Amino acid sequence: MKSKLIVGNWKMNGSLAANASLLADIQKGMSGVTCRAAVCVPAPYLAQMQALLSGSALAWGAQDVSAHEAGAYTGEVAVSMLRDFGSRYCIVGHSERRQYHAESDALVATKAQRALSAGITPIVCVGETQAERAAGQTEAVVKRQLAAVIHTNGHCISEIVLAYEPVWAIGTGLTATPEQAQEVHALLRKQLQAASAHADRISILYGGSMNAANASTLLDQPDVDGGLIGGAALKAPDFLSILASASC
Ligand SMILES: O=C(CO)COP(=O)(O)O
């Protein structure tokens, strides 16, 4: 059985000093941790992660990547640059990118392909808004988002990590119940199984107000293979507690 995967998404937070102190506190508490663990940080701090985390059990990655290989794309960051700084993961299609930067399903799928082409594992985010859930569209929305990634990536789909992040649960304190999370994870798993014989090796993470108090019941669900953590990843005791829940 694959071990659980816990990823901290720092979003647009941090400073050289704050990152160093947070990582030192996390690393001090990692001795009993057996799950896989990573932090996805703002691109300017990837060099700091490489300097501080090389050889440690904590992997690192980015929060976005350009769909283009290189060239005249002012402000974008190429996957080769993420690789230069030792990134193992890259989040793609986070709802904050879909919402604030109008990222389409097709663009997200291309970004996942770009990451895979460089040997970086894309953490592909899908999830419905509150209005879509209320309208009974949850299944249709997440299936449409995942279908684009499957279509573009073909048999390589088994190399991704998938994250179900209901938009209404992000940063709101409104966590999906374990049953709600399991229901969506199970249908995503079925969709992956229909696309790949190796679908069972894909980790499906839950994200959205996961914290020290609710992590273990969410992680107990059969199709919840880990967590993508926002706010609670910025506090060492909370992040360590989630890592401990995932290490049982
Ligand atoms: O968006 C998230 C992780 O990518 C979740 O954020 P919160 O854990 O702060 O709700």
The ligand as an SDF file (V2000), in Angstrom:
LIG
                    3D

 10  9  0  0  0  0  0  0  0  0999 V2000
   -6.1860   25.6730   -0.8230 O   0  0  0  0  0  0  0  0  0  0  0  0
   -5.7840   24.8670    0.0050 C   0  0  0  0  0  0  0  0  0  0  0  0
   -4.5750   24.0850   -0.2400 C   0  0  0  0  0  0  0  0  0  0  0  0
   -4.1610   24.1650   -1.5600 O   0  0  0  0  0  0  0  0  0  0  0  0
   -6.4730   24.6960    1.2980 C   0  0  0  0  0  0  0  0  0  0  0  0
   -6.3290   25.8480    2.0380 O   0  0  0  0  0  0  0  0  0  0  0  0
   -6.7960   25.8380    3.5800 P   0  0  0  0  0  0  0  0  0  0  0  0
   -6.2030   24.6110    4.2120 O   0  0  0  0  0  0  0  0  0  0  0  0
   -6.2480   27.1220    4.1380 O   0  0  0  0  0  0  0  0  0  0  0  0
   -8.2950   25.7760    3.5450 O   0  0  0  0  0  0  0  0  0  0  0  0
  1  2  2  0
  2  3  1  0
  2  5  1  0
  3  4  1  0
  5  6  1  0
  6  7  1  0
  7  8  2  0
  7  9  1  0
  7 10  1  0
M  END
$$$$
